[in-house]
């Protein structure tokens, strides 16, 4: 029983460590995406937006920059 509890504690600690690392990476990714968007916006051409419509009766419309992928919400 003690072995199982020890293994469980180790797994919980590892899980928490991985979640912290994931959160750090997620924040970095958001910053980089923001920088990419800003650089594209300030470039010579600026954003070049494309509009796509899903096929089907209730097709949604998506608008995004073909250069950097910035999606207009």
C-alpha positions, 0 to 999 in steps of 0.5 A, spaced: 500 500 500 505 504 501 508 503 495 502 505 491 501 511 495 508 513 494 508 512 486 501 516 486 505 522 490 510 522 485 505 522 479 502 528 482 508 532 483 510 530 476 503 532 473 504 539 477 511 540 474 508 539 467 502 543 468 507 549 470 511 548 464 505 548 460 503 554 463 509 558 461 510 555 454 502 557 453 504 565 456 510 565 451 506 562 445 501 568 446 507 573 447 510 571 440 503 570 436 502 577 439 509 580 436 508 576 430 501 580 429 504 587 431 510 586 426 505 584 420 500 590 422 506 594 421 509 591 415 509 595 408 503 591 406 500 590 413 495 585 414 492 581 408 485 579 410 482 573 407 474 571 408 472 564 408 465 561 409 464 554 411 460 549 406 453 547 409 447 550 410 450 554 417 457 555 414 460 560 419 465 566 416 472 566 418 476 572 416 484 571 417 490 574 415 494 570 409 501 572 412 501 571 419 494 568 420 491 573 425 484 571 426 479 577 426 474 575 431 
